[in-house]
């Protein structure tokens, strides 16, 4: 999907492929937290995206989007505001509770445990129950329900009732418990924006316009937003106004890149912190795509790590940036961009 939405009147064509959830078919489905984050971003623009536009992108009916916003908006002063996280938790709270599982029946549970203790597989246990109790559906259960009770429900409570450690008759130790499987990220803004999704041209620094970003933090919620272009090492530094929430960070970034040619601001790669939860708003407003480093991988962002080290030469750890003026930060930025950098075998002065 493309939005012709500029920042401060400028027109940009923004390709949101991979930035927003993939388009789904127009059949009923529950909205995810990522869907709701997109709704919030699209409705927060100076010229909000229409209900139909949002619905088309998410692959749901316009009435679904309308009901979602009406039902889960919260009062904000005299107005009502849609907040993705609040809407998601409200929706979860009213979702119907699942029915009790069949294995809560003590008679059925005892027979399942007995079969597993005899080293029968869940498939064999389920089949034997159908044969032994053809006229008693309450004493029958599917093999998948047994698997669920072994490895999912109640952290595998059924598994603890077995008198043998290995209940599955395979060459493996059994299904991998859910606790060992990769879990769905609690950072929905990473969808489609991980480092593996980033264009390959960013890696070799042959094309300008690809940036690395980070926060340099200080006490009292003070901090700096630091951006450095990977090819030229050109740096931008902005001071946060005493708060570090996501909207404040992305709005400061919009001001920092304002005036730069669009071909010089193609992507920004950041770490996976909460300060980028609203990065969809930044992308829609500026046309610059956001990507995120792998966790605990500082070697992936060496250019920005180097910039932050240079900034600490000016402002050591413990500096309260609320006591530093914007003019002082701008002066430091000029000095950083005027110093020679060693890049390969040649010096580069921006």
Secondary structure as the mmCIF struct_conf table of DSSP 4:
data_model
#
loop_
_struct_conf.conf_type_id
_struct_conf.id
_struct_conf.beg_label_comp_id
_struct_conf.beg_label_asym_id
_struct_conf.beg_label_seq_id
_struct_conf.end_label_comp_id
_struct_conf.end_label_asym_id
_struct_conf.end_label_seq_id
STRN STRN1 UNK A 2 UNK A 4
BEND BEND1 UNK A 7 UNK A 7
TURN_TY1_P TURN_TY1_P1 UNK A 8 UNK A 9
STRN STRN2 UNK A 13 UNK A 15
TURN_TY1_P TURN_TY1_P2 UNK A 17 UNK A 19
BEND BEND2 UNK A 20 UNK A 20
HELX_LH_PP_P HELX_LH_PP_P1 UNK A 21 UNK A 23
BEND BEND3 UNK A 26 UNK A 27
HELX_LH_PP_P HELX_LH_PP_P2 UNK A 30 UNK A 32
HELX_RH_AL_P HELX_RH_AL_P1 UNK A 33 UNK A 43
TURN_TY1_P TURN_TY1_P3 UNK A 44 UNK A 44
BEND BEND4 UNK A 45 UNK A 45
TURN_TY1_P TURN_TY1_P4 UNK A 46 UNK A 47
HELX_LH_PP_P HELX_LH_PP_P3 UNK A 48 UNK A 50
HELX_RH_AL_P HELX_RH_AL_P2 UNK A 51 UNK A 58
TURN_TY1_P TURN_TY1_P5 UNK A 59 UNK A 59
BEND BEND5 UNK A 60 UNK A 60
HELX_RH_AL_P HELX_RH_AL_P3 UNK A 62 UNK A 72
STRN STRN3 UNK A 74 UNK A 76
TURN_TY1_P TURN_TY1_P6 UNK A 77 UNK A 78
STRN STRN4 UNK A 79 UNK A 81
HELX_RH_AL_P HELX_RH_AL_P4 UNK A 84 UNK A 94
BEND BEND6 UNK A 95 UNK A 95
HELX_LH_PP_P HELX_LH_PP_P4 UNK A 96 UNK A 101
HELX_RH_3T_P HELX_RH_3T_P1 UNK A 102 UNK A 104
BEND BEND7 UNK A 105 UNK A 105
HELX_RH_AL_P HELX_RH_AL_P5 UNK A 106 UNK A 117
TURN_TY1_P TURN_TY1_P7 UNK A 118 UNK A 119
HELX_RH_AL_P HELX_RH_AL_P6 UNK A 122 UNK A 132
TURN_TY1_P TURN_TY1_P8 UNK A 133 UNK A 135
HELX_RH_3T_P HELX_RH_3T_P2 UNK A 137 UNK A 139
HELX_RH_AL_P HELX_RH_AL_P7 UNK A 143 UNK A 151
TURN_TY1_P TURN_TY1_P9 UNK A 152 UNK A 152
HELX_RH_3T_P HELX_RH_3T_P3 UNK A 153 UNK A 155
TURN_TY1_P TURN_TY1_P10 UNK A 156 UNK A 156
HELX_RH_AL_P HELX_RH_AL_P8 UNK A 157 UNK A 161
BEND BEND8 UNK A 163 UNK A 165
BEND BEND9 UNK A 168 UNK A 168
BEND BEND10 UNK A 170 UNK A 173
BEND BEND11 UNK A 175 UNK A 175
HELX_LH_PP_P HELX_LH_PP_P5 UNK A 176 UNK A 177
HELX_RH_3T_P HELX_RH_3T_P4 UNK A 178 UNK A 180
BEND BEND12 UNK A 181 UNK A 181
HELX_LH_PP_P HELX_LH_PP_P6 UNK A 182 UNK A 185
BEND BEND13 UNK A 186 UNK A 186
HELX_RH_3T_P HELX_RH_3T_P5 UNK A 188 UNK A 190
TURN_TY1_P TURN_TY1_P11 UNK A 191 UNK A 192
STRN STRN5 UNK A 194 UNK A 194
HELX_RH_3T_P HELX_RH_3T_P6 UNK A 195 UNK A 197
BEND BEND14 UNK A 198 UNK A 198
HELX_RH_3T_P HELX_RH_3T_P7 UNK A 200 UNK A 202
TURN_TY1_P TURN_TY1_P12 UNK A 203 UNK A 205
BEND BEND15 UNK A 207 UNK A 208
STRN STRN6 UNK A 210 UNK A 217
BEND BEND16 UNK A 219 UNK A 219
TURN_TY1_P TURN_TY1_P13 UNK A 220 UNK A 221
STRN STRN7 UNK A 223 UNK A 229
TURN_TY1_P TURN_TY1_P14 UNK A 230 UNK A 232
STRN STRN8 UNK A 235 UNK A 239
BEND BEND17 UNK A 242 UNK A 242
HELX_RH_AL_P HELX_RH_AL_P9 UNK A 246 UNK A 257
TURN_TY1_P TURN_TY1_P15 UNK A 258 UNK A 259
BEND BEND18 UNK A 260 UNK A 260
HELX_RH_3T_P HELX_RH_3T_P8 UNK A 262 UNK A 264
BEND BEND19 UNK A 266 UNK A 266
STRN STRN9 UNK A 267 UNK A 270
BEND BEND20 UNK A 272 UNK A 272
HELX_RH_3T_P HELX_RH_3T_P9 UNK A 274 UNK A 276
TURN_TY1_P TURN_TY1_P16 UNK A 277 UNK A 278
HELX_RH_AL_P HELX_RH_AL_P10 UNK A 279 UNK A 286
STRN STRN10 UNK A 289 UNK A 292
HELX_LH_PP_P HELX_LH_PP_P7 UNK A 293 UNK A 294
TURN_TY1_P TURN_TY1_P17 UNK A 295 UNK A 296
HELX_RH_3T_P HELX_RH_3T_P10 UNK A 298 UNK A 301
HELX_RH_AL_P HELX_RH_AL_P11 UNK A 302 UNK A 314
BEND BEND21 UNK A 315 UNK A 315
TURN_TY1_P TURN_TY1_P18 UNK A 317 UNK A 318
HELX_RH_3T_P HELX_RH_3T_P11 UNK A 321 UNK A 323
BEND BEND22 UNK A 324 UNK A 324
HELX_RH_AL_P HELX_RH_AL_P12 UNK A 326 UNK A 338
BEND BEND23 UNK A 339 UNK A 339
STRN STRN11 UNK A 341 UNK A 343
TURN_TY1_P TURN_TY1_P19 UNK A 344 UNK A 345
STRN STRN12 UNK A 346 UNK A 348
#
